Amino acid sequence: MTGNDDLLRYGRAHRGGAVLAGTAAVAILSALFGGTHIALPSIGNGGITTGLPFRHELPLLSAVFLTATLGGAMSEHDEMGGAAMHRLRGAYCALLTLTACAFSFGTEALATGPAAGAVFVRSVLIWLGLALLSAKLLGQQLGWAIPLASALLLIWYPKTWWDWTANPPTELCSWAVAGTALGAGVVATAATPWRRRVIFRRSRIPSGHNRLVSAAQAWFRSG
């Protein structure tokens, strides 16, 4: 019960309810109006105006909403926390992402079909990874910048091999992009100042010194 209570308290302090409400609203909006085509200029098709389904771009909003949980007044305090705080933060972010993806998949599957739900979730994961990278590199307030740039690329050059919003759910290359983008975003987020200092200190300690410290620790434990 203590772990669940900690997650609930952490969620209340880190916009958990607002983030889930935002992602749920996006999923419902996609289910109701996702089939509507929006006219956008396409460079890849000779500059003509093409119509793209509204649901192709909506996962970007869900991804940006999910990164909002890392901001706020407690963000700097969280980054400087110890191992227990980082485990709690990671568990909370993972639970929030899984909840948002499950709800998004369910609404899309009911509205259009399981294939559309899988593509929606894949897009959320890709843009979430890019949003985490953007927040780390450009600041929390600009977590939308890199995802938006990628969305413009997909709009200007639609229906290409890299267009994960249009590729079928069985397209392995798009899932590889999802894994790579999300992994990069998670690693960037995990590279807090505290962890970077620990890694830097460890890298500067000579290997012989490490063996000496380990031997001393073993000797004290045996005593």
Phi and psi restraints in degrees (value plus and minus 20) as a CYANA .aco file:
   2 THR   PHI     -82.0   -42.0
   2 THR   PSI     -61.7   -21.7
   3 GLY   PHI     -82.3   -42.3
   3 GLY   PSI     -63.1   -23.1
   4 ASN   PHI     -84.2   -44.2
   4 ASN   PSI     -60.7   -20.7
   5 ASP   PHI     -83.8   -43.8
   5 ASP   PSI     -59.9   -19.9
   6 ASP   PHI     -83.6   -43.6
   6 ASP   PSI     -61.3   -21.3
   7 LEU   PHI     -84.1   -44.1
   7 LEU   PSI     -60.6   -20.6
   8 LEU   PHI     -84.8   -44.8
   8 LEU   PSI     -64.3   -24.3
   9 ARG   PHI     -84.7   -44.7
   9 ARG   PSI     -61.1   -21.1
  10 TYR   PHI     -83.6   -43.6
  10 TYR   PSI     -60.7   -20.7
  11 GLY   PHI     -84.0   -44.0
  11 GLY   PSI     -59.6   -19.6
  12 ARG   PHI     -85.0   -45.0
  12 ARG   PSI     -53.2   -13.2
  13 ALA   PHI    -105.2   -65.2
  13 ALA   PSI     -29.4    10.6
  14 HIS   PHI    -148.2  -108.2
  14 HIS   PSI      18.5    58.5
  15 ARG   PHI      42.9    82.9
  15 ARG   PSI       7.3    47.3
  16 GLY   PHI     -78.9   -38.9
  16 GLY   PSI     -66.4   -26.4
  17 GLY   PHI     -83.4   -43.4
  17 GLY   PSI     -62.7   -22.7
  18 ALA   PHI     -86.5   -46.5
  18 ALA   PSI     -59.0   -19.0
  19 VAL   PHI     -85.2   -45.2
  19 VAL   PSI     -65.5   -25.5
  20 LEU   PHI     -84.9   -44.9
  20 LEU   PSI     -57.9   -17.9
  21 ALA   PHI     -83.7   -43.7
  21 ALA   PSI     -60.5   -20.5
  22 GLY   PHI     -85.5   -45.5
  22 GLY   PSI     -65.2   -25.2
  23 THR   PHI     -87.8   -47.8
  23 THR   PSI     -54.4   -14.4
  24 ALA   PHI     -86.2   -46.2
  24 ALA   PSI     -60.1   -20.1
  25 ALA   PHI     -83.1   -43.1
  25 ALA   PSI     -60.1   -20.1
  26 VAL   PHI     -84.2   -44.2
  26 VAL   PSI     -62.9   -22.9
  27 ALA   PHI     -83.5   -43.5
  27 ALA   PSI     -62.4   -22.4
  28 ILE   PHI     -86.9   -46.9
  28 ILE   PSI     -60.1   -20.1
  29 LEU   PHI     -80.4   -40.4
  29 LEU   PSI     -61.4   -21.4
  30 SER   PHI     -86.3   -46.3
  30 SER   PSI     -60.4   -20.4
  31 ALA   PHI     -84.4   -44.4
  31 ALA   PSI     -56.0   -16.0
  32 LEU   PHI    -104.4   -64.4
  32 LEU   PSI     -61.0   -21.0
  33 PHE   PHI    -146.0  -106.0
  33 PHE   PSI      -9.9    30.1
  34 GLY   PHI     -84.0   -44.0
  34 GLY   PSI     -44.5    -4.5
  35 GLY   PHI     -98.9   -58.9
  35 GLY   PSI     -30.0    10.0
  36 THR   PHI     -87.9   -47.9
  36 THR   PSI     110.8   150.8
  37 HIS   PHI    -109.8   -69.8
  37 HIS   PSI     114.3   154.3
  38 ILE   PHI    -129.3   -89.3
  38 ILE   PSI     115.9   155.9
  39 ALA   PHI    -101.3   -61.3
  39 ALA   PSI     100.9   140.9
  40 LEU   PHI    -157.2  -117.2
  40 LEU   PSI     124.1   164.1
  41 PRO   PHI     -90.8   -50.8
  41 PRO   PSI     120.5   160.5
  42 SER   PHI    -144.5  -104.5
  42 SER   PSI      97.7   137.7
  43 ILE   PHI     -90.0   -50.0
  43 ILE   PSI     -58.7   -18.7
  44 GLY   PHI     -84.7   -44.7
  44 GLY   PSI     -41.9    -1.9
  45 ASN   PHI    -124.7   -84.7
  45 ASN   PSI      13.7    53.7
  46 GLY   PHI      58.7    98.7
  46 GLY   PSI       0.3    40.3
  47 GLY   PHI      63.2   103.2
  47 GLY   PSI     -13.7    26.3
  48 ILE   PHI     -98.1   -58.1
  48 ILE   PSI     143.1   183.1
  49 THR   PHI    -108.4   -68.4
  49 THR   PSI     107.0   147.0
  50 THR   PHI    -140.0  -100.0
  50 THR   PSI     139.6   179.6
  51 GLY   PHI    -124.8   -84.8
  51 GLY   PSI     105.7   145.7
  52 LEU   PHI    -134.7   -94.7
  52 LEU   PSI     118.7   158.7
  53 PRO   PHI     -78.6   -38.6
  53 PRO   PSI     117.7   157.7
  54 PHE   PHI     -77.5   -37.5
  54 PHE   PSI     -53.9   -13.9
  55 ARG   PHI     -88.9   -48.9
  55 ARG   PSI     -35.6     4.4
  56 HIS   PHI     -85.0   -45.0
  56 HIS   PSI     -54.9   -14.9
  57 GLU   PHI    -121.2   -81.2
  57 GLU   PSI     -34.2     5.8
  58 LEU   PHI     -83.6   -43.6
  58 LEU   PSI     -53.0   -13.0
  59 PRO   PHI     -77.7   -37.7
  59 PRO   PSI     -43.9    -3.9
  60 LEU   PHI     -80.3   -40.3
  60 LEU   PSI     -59.5   -19.5
  61 LEU   PHI     -84.4   -44.4
  61 LEU   PSI     -62.2   -22.2
  62 SER   PHI     -81.2   -41.2
  62 SER   PSI     -61.6   -21.6
  63 ALA   PHI     -83.6   -43.6
  63 ALA   PSI     -63.4   -23.4
  64 VAL   PHI     -86.7   -46.7
  64 VAL   PSI     -57.9   -17.9
  65 PHE   PHI     -79.4   -39.4
  65 PHE   PSI     -61.2   -21.2
  66 LEU   PHI     -84.7   -44.7
  66 LEU   PSI     -53.8   -13.8
  67 THR   PHI     -93.2   -53.2
  67 THR   PSI     -37.1     2.9
  68 ALA   PHI     -83.5   -43.5
  68 ALA   PSI     -43.1    -3.1
  69 THR   PHI     -88.8   -48.8
  69 THR   PSI     -37.5     2.5
  70 LEU   PHI    -108.2   -68.2
  70 LEU   PSI     -28.7    11.3
  71 GLY   PHI    -114.8   -74.8
  71 GLY   PSI    -181.8  -141.8
  72 GLY   PHI      75.5   115.5
  72 GLY   PSI    -197.3  -157.3
  73 ALA   PHI     -88.0   -48.0
  73 ALA   PSI     -42.6    -2.6
  74 MET   PHI    -113.9   -73.9
  74 MET   PSI     -19.9    20.1
  75 SER   PHI     -82.8   -42.8
  75 SER   PSI     -65.4   -25.4
  76 GLU   PHI     -87.3   -47.3
  76 GLU   PSI     -57.6   -17.6
  77 HIS   PHI     -82.5   -42.5
  77 HIS   PSI     -61.6   -21.6
  78 ASP   PHI     -83.3   -43.3
  78 ASP   PSI     -62.0   -22.0
  79 GLU   PHI     -85.9   -45.9
  79 GLU   PSI     -48.8    -8.8
  80 MET   PHI    -110.4   -70.4
  80 MET   PSI     -18.9    21.1
  81 GLY   PHI     -91.4   -51.4
  81 GLY   PSI     149.9   189.9
  82 GLY   PHI    -104.2   -64.2
  82 GLY   PSI    -186.5  -146.5
  83 ALA   PHI     -83.5   -43.5
  83 ALA   PSI     -59.1   -19.1
  84 ALA   PHI     -84.1   -44.1
  84 ALA   PSI     -60.6   -20.6
  85 MET   PHI     -84.2   -44.2
  85 MET   PSI     -60.1   -20.1
  86 HIS   PHI     -89.6   -49.6
  86 HIS   PSI     -53.9   -13.9
  87 ARG   PHI     -85.7   -45.7
  87 ARG   PSI     -62.4   -22.4
  88 LEU   PHI     -84.2   -44.2
  88 LEU   PSI     -61.8   -21.8
  89 ARG   PHI     -83.2   -43.2
  89 ARG   PSI     -63.9   -23.9
  90 GLY   PHI     -84.2   -44.2
  90 GLY   PSI     -63.4   -23.4
  91 ALA   PHI     -82.9   -42.9
  91 ALA   PSI     -60.6   -20.6
  92 TYR   PHI     -84.7   -44.7
  92 TYR   PSI     -66.8   -26.8
  93 CYS   PHI     -84.2   -44.2
  93 CYS   PSI     -60.2   -20.2
  94 ALA   PHI     -84.7   -44.7
  94 ALA   PSI     -63.6   -23.6
  95 LEU   PHI     -84.5   -44.5
  95 LEU   PSI     -61.2   -21.2
  96 LEU   PHI     -83.6   -43.6
  96 LEU   PSI     -62.9   -22.9
  97 THR   PHI     -86.0   -46.0
  97 THR   PSI     -64.0   -24.0
  98 LEU   PHI     -82.2   -42.2
  98 LEU   PSI     -60.7   -20.7
  99 THR   PHI     -83.6   -43.6
  99 THR   PSI     -66.1   -26.1
 100 ALA   PHI     -84.0   -44.0
 100 ALA   PSI     -62.0   -22.0
 101 CYS   PHI     -87.2   -47.2
 101 CYS   PSI     -59.5   -19.5
 102 ALA   PHI     -83.9   -43.9
 102 ALA   PSI     -63.8   -23.8
 103 PHE   PHI     -87.1   -47.1
 103 PHE   PSI     -61.2   -21.2
 104 SER   PHI     -83.3   -43.3
 104 SER   PSI     -63.4   -23.4
 105 PHE   PHI     -82.7   -42.7
 105 PHE   PSI     -62.9   -22.9
 106 GLY   PHI     -82.3   -42.3
 106 GLY   PSI     -65.6   -25.6
 107 THR   PHI     -87.3   -47.3
 107 THR   PSI     -60.7   -20.7
 108 GLU   PHI     -87.4   -47.4
 108 GLU   PSI     -59.2   -19.2
 109 ALA   PHI     -84.6   -44.6
 109 ALA   PSI     -59.4   -19.4
 110 LEU   PHI     -89.9   -49.9
 110 LEU   PSI     -56.4   -16.4
 111 ALA   PHI    -100.6   -60.6
 111 ALA   PSI     -60.2   -20.2
 112 THR   PHI    -145.7  -105.7
 112 THR   PSI     -60.4   -20.4
 113 GLY   PHI     125.6   165.6
 113 GLY   PSI     142.0   182.0
 114 PRO   PHI     -79.3   -39.3
 114 PRO   PSI     -53.2   -13.2
 115 ALA   PHI     -81.9   -41.9
 115 ALA   PSI     -64.6   -24.6
 116 ALA   PHI     -84.5   -44.5
 116 ALA   PSI     -56.3   -16.3
 117 GLY   PHI     -83.9   -43.9
 117 GLY   PSI     -61.4   -21.4
 118 ALA   PHI     -85.7   -45.7
 118 ALA   PSI     -61.1   -21.1
 119 VAL   PHI     -85.1   -45.1
 119 VAL   PSI     -59.2   -19.2
 120 PHE   PHI     -82.0   -42.0
 120 PHE   PSI     -66.8   -26.8
 121 VAL   PHI     -84.0   -44.0
 121 VAL   PSI     -60.9   -20.9
 122 ARG   PHI     -80.0   -40.0
 122 ARG   PSI     -61.8   -21.8
 123 SER   PHI     -85.9   -45.9
 123 SER   PSI     -58.9   -18.9
 124 VAL   PHI     -79.9   -39.9
 124 VAL   PSI     -65.3   -25.3
 125 LEU   PHI     -85.1   -45.1
 125 LEU   PSI     -61.1   -21.1
 126 ILE   PHI     -84.8   -44.8
 126 ILE   PSI     -69.7   -29.7
 127 TRP   PHI     -89.8   -49.8
 127 TRP   PSI     -47.0    -7.0
 128 LEU   PHI     -85.2   -45.2
 128 LEU   PSI     -65.1   -25.1
 129 GLY   PHI     -80.0   -40.0
 129 GLY   PSI     -63.7   -23.7
 130 LEU   PHI     -86.9   -46.9
 130 LEU   PSI     -55.6   -15.6
 131 ALA   PHI     -87.6   -47.6
 131 ALA   PSI     -58.3   -18.3
 132 LEU   PHI     -83.9   -43.9
 132 LEU   PSI     -62.0   -22.0
 133 LEU   PHI     -82.3   -42.3
 133 LEU   PSI     -63.2   -23.2
 134 SER   PHI     -83.3   -43.3
 134 SER   PSI     -63.2   -23.2
 135 ALA   PHI     -84.2   -44.2
 135 ALA   PSI     -56.2   -16.2
 136 LYS   PHI     -92.8   -52.8
 136 LYS   PSI     -60.9   -20.9
 137 LEU   PHI    -103.2   -63.2
 137 LEU   PSI     -57.1   -17.1
 138 LEU   PHI    -129.9   -89.9
 138 LEU   PSI     -29.4    10.6
 139 GLY   PHI      88.0   128.0
 139 GLY   PSI     131.8   171.8
 140 GLN   PHI     -79.2   -39.2
 140 GLN   PSI     -54.6   -14.6
 141 GLN   PHI     -89.7   -49.7
 141 GLN   PSI     -35.2     4.8
 142 LEU   PHI    -134.0   -94.0
 142 LEU   PSI      10.6    50.6
 143 GLY   PHI     -84.8   -44.8
 143 GLY   PSI     -34.7     5.3
 144 TRP   PHI    -108.7   -68.7
 144 TRP   PSI     -32.8     7.2
 145 ALA   PHI     -84.9   -44.9
 145 ALA   PSI     -73.5   -33.5
 146 ILE   PHI     -87.0   -47.0
 146 ILE   PSI     -62.9   -22.9
 147 PRO   PHI     -77.3   -37.3
 147 PRO   PSI     -61.4   -21.4
 148 LEU   PHI     -84.6   -44.6
 148 LEU   PSI     -59.8   -19.8
 149 ALA   PHI     -81.8   -41.8
 149 ALA   PSI     -60.6   -20.6
 150 SER   PHI     -88.1   -48.1
 150 SER   PSI     -56.2   -16.2
 151 ALA   PHI     -84.6   -44.6
 151 ALA   PSI     -60.1   -20.1
 152 LEU   PHI     -83.0   -43.0
 152 LEU   PSI     -57.2   -17.2
 153 LEU   PHI     -82.3   -42.3
 153 LEU   PSI     -61.5   -21.5
 154 LEU   PHI     -88.9   -48.9
 154 LEU   PSI     -53.4   -13.4
 155 ILE   PHI     -91.3   -51.3
 155 ILE   PSI     -62.9   -22.9
 156 TRP   PHI     -93.6   -53.6
 156 TRP   PSI     -49.1    -9.1
 157 TYR   PHI    -147.3  -107.3
 157 TYR   PSI      53.5    93.5
 158 PRO   PHI     -99.1   -59.1
 158 PRO   PSI     142.0   182.0
 159 LYS   PHI      37.1    77.1
 159 LYS   PSI      17.7    57.7
 160 THR   PHI    -120.1   -80.1
 160 THR   PSI     155.8   195.8
 161 TRP   PHI     -85.6   -45.6
 161 TRP   PSI     -43.8    -3.8
 162 TRP   PHI    -112.6   -72.6
 162 TRP   PSI     -19.8    20.2
 163 ASP   PHI     -96.8   -56.8
 163 ASP   PSI      69.3   109.3
 164 TRP   PHI     -89.0   -49.0
 164 TRP   PSI     -36.9     3.1
 165 THR   PHI     -97.2   -57.2
 165 THR   PSI     -41.3    -1.3
 166 ALA   PHI    -130.1   -90.1
 166 ALA   PSI     -39.7     0.3
 167 ASN   PHI     -87.5   -47.5
 167 ASN   PSI     127.5   167.5
 168 PRO   PHI     -86.7   -46.7
 168 PRO   PSI     141.6   181.6
 169 PRO   PHI     -85.8   -45.8
 169 PRO   PSI     -35.2     4.8
 170 THR   PHI    -108.3   -68.3
 170 THR   PSI     -20.5    19.5
 171 GLU   PHI     -93.2   -53.2
 171 GLU   PSI      86.8   126.8
 172 LEU   PHI     -88.3   -48.3
 172 LEU   PSI     -51.7   -11.7
 173 CYS   PHI     -81.7   -41.7
 173 CYS   PSI     -60.8   -20.8
 174 SER   PHI     -87.0   -47.0
 174 SER   PSI     -56.4   -16.4
 175 TRP   PHI     -89.2   -49.2
 175 TRP   PSI     -52.9   -12.9
 176 ALA   PHI     -85.8   -45.8
 176 ALA   PSI     -59.0   -19.0
 177 VAL   PHI     -81.9   -41.9
 177 VAL   PSI     -60.9   -20.9
 178 ALA   PHI     -81.4   -41.4
 178 ALA   PSI     -66.4   -26.4
 179 GLY   PHI     -83.7   -43.7
 179 GLY   PSI     -60.7   -20.7
 180 THR   PHI     -87.3   -47.3
 180 THR   PSI     -66.5   -26.5
 181 ALA   PHI     -84.5   -44.5
 181 ALA   PSI     -65.6   -25.6
 182 LEU   PHI     -86.3   -46.3
 182 LEU   PSI     -61.1   -21.1
 183 GLY   PHI     -81.6   -41.6
 183 GLY   PSI     -63.1   -23.1
 184 ALA   PHI     -83.9   -43.9
 184 ALA   PSI     -60.4   -20.4
 185 GLY   PHI     -85.8   -45.8
 185 GLY   PSI     -60.4   -20.4
 186 VAL   PHI     -85.9   -45.9
 186 VAL   PSI     -63.4   -23.4
 187 VAL   PHI     -83.1   -43.1
 187 VAL   PSI     -62.8   -22.8
 188 ALA   PHI     -83.1   -43.1
 188 ALA   PSI     -59.8   -19.8
 189 THR   PHI     -88.8   -48.8
 189 THR   PSI     -56.8   -16.8
 190 ALA   PHI     -92.4   -52.4
 190 ALA   PSI     -38.5     1.5
 191 ALA   PHI     -99.5   -59.5
 191 ALA   PSI      46.3    86.3
 192 THR   PHI     -95.1   -55.1
 192 THR   PSI     141.7   181.7
 193 PRO   PHI     -75.3   -35.3
 193 PRO   PSI     -58.8   -18.8
 194 TRP   PHI     -82.1   -42.1
 194 TRP   PSI     -66.0   -26.0
 195 ARG   PHI     -88.5   -48.5
 195 ARG   PSI     -58.1   -18.1
 196 ARG   PHI     -83.5   -43.5
 196 ARG   PSI     -58.6   -18.6
 197 ARG   PHI     -86.1   -46.1
 197 ARG   PSI     -60.6   -20.6
 198 VAL   PHI     -82.9   -42.9
 198 VAL   PSI     -65.7   -25.7
 199 ILE   PHI     -83.8   -43.8
 199 ILE   PSI     -59.0   -19.0
 200 PHE   PHI     -85.0   -45.0
 200 PHE   PSI     -62.7   -22.7
 201 ARG   PHI     -83.6   -43.6
 201 ARG   PSI     -63.7   -23.7
 202 ARG   PHI     -84.5   -44.5
 202 ARG   PSI     -56.7   -16.7
 203 SER   PHI     -89.7   -49.7
 203 SER   PSI     -41.8    -1.8
 204 ARG   PHI    -110.8   -70.8
 204 ARG   PSI     -32.8     7.2
 205 ILE   PHI     -99.8   -59.8
 205 ILE   PSI     105.3   145.3
 206 PRO   PHI     -81.7   -41.7
 206 PRO   PSI     131.7   171.7
 207 SER   PHI     -82.1   -42.1
 207 SER   PSI     -57.1   -17.1
 208 GLY   PHI     -82.4   -42.4
 208 GLY   PSI     -58.2   -18.2
 209 HIS   PHI     -85.3   -45.3
 209 HIS   PSI     -58.7   -18.7
 210 ASN   PHI     -80.2   -40.2
 210 ASN   PSI     -62.9   -22.9
 211 ARG   PHI     -85.9   -45.9
 211 ARG   PSI     -56.8   -16.8
 212 LEU   PHI     -86.3   -46.3
 212 LEU   PSI     -62.3   -22.3
 213 VAL   PHI     -84.2   -44.2
 213 VAL   PSI     -62.5   -22.5
 214 SER   PHI     -82.9   -42.9
 214 SER   PSI     -61.1   -21.1
 215 ALA   PHI     -85.0   -45.0
 215 ALA   PSI     -60.2   -20.2
 216 ALA   PHI     -85.3   -45.3
 216 ALA   PSI     -61.9   -21.9
 217 GLN   PHI     -83.6   -43.6
 217 GLN   PSI     -60.9   -20.9
 218 ALA   PHI     -85.1   -45.1
 218 ALA   PSI     -57.6   -17.6
 219 TRP   PHI     -85.6   -45.6
 219 TRP   PSI     -62.0   -22.0
 220 PHE   PHI     -87.0   -47.0
 220 PHE   PSI     -57.3   -17.3
 221 ARG   PHI     -85.5   -45.5
 221 ARG   PSI     -59.0   -19.0
 222 SER   PHI     -89.1   -49.1
 222 SER   PSI     -47.9    -7.9
